[in-house]
């Protein structure tokens, strides 16, 4: 980890990354209450980790990584995102 990335991550963590990461993890725990929400809960934990230390991380779409559609990148994923937004 470069020194600049370490400094930026430290300031991010102090100035709001800690609260944002905890919020994502709390929402993830709430999603684990129902069986339908478990995949979204797992995604919330990944987002929470990215919220804690965002600098130096890469976010890649699964469709481009795996070269195939799965349940999260298809119609059910879109429906889940709409429900999540509402």
N, C-alpha and C positions, 0 to 999 in steps of 0.2 A: 504494500500500500504506500503510495507516495505521500510525502509530507503535506502537500497541498490538499490532497483528498482527505487526509486525516484531520486537518484543521477545519475544512468545510463540514465534514461529518460531525465533528465535535460541536461547532457552533449551531448546526442544524438540530442536533439532539437537544442542546440546551434551550434553544429559542422556539421549540414547539414540536420537534420530532418525537420526543418522549410521549407527549400527550396524544399526538396523532397515532403513533404506534399502539399505545394502549387502547385507544378508541377502536382501532381496527381489530385488535385481539378480542375486545369485549363483544363487538358485533359478531365476530367469528364464533365465540362461545354461544351466543344467542342463536346463531344459525344451526349449531349442533343439537339444539333441542328437538328439531324434527328431522326425520330421515331425508326428506326432500332437500333440506338446507345444508346437509353435510358437505357436498362439493363446494358450495358457496362459502361455507365456514373454513374449509381448507384454503380457498383462495384469499379469504380475509387474513389468515395468518401469514400468507406470503406477502400480501400488501402491507401488513403491519411490519414485517421485517424490512421491507423496502422503505417504509416510512421512518424507521429508526435510523438507518444508514443508507441514504439514497445515492450518495456520490460514489462512483466507481461500479455501479450496478448496471446491468443491461436488461431491458425488458424485451422479450421476443415473443411474437405471436405463435401459438402452437401450430396453426395451419401452415405457416412458413417453415417451422422447425421439422414437423413430421411429414409434410407434403400430403397429408390426408385430413379429411374432416372427421371430427369425433363429436360426441354429444355436446361438448362445451362450445364448439365452434359452429354448430349447426342451428337448426330451428329451436331446439330446446334451450340452447345457450342464449339465444335472442330472447326467448320468452322469459327465462330466468333474469336476464338483465332488465327487462321491462318491469317485472315484479319487484326487483331490487330497487329500481329507480322510483317506483310509486311508493 
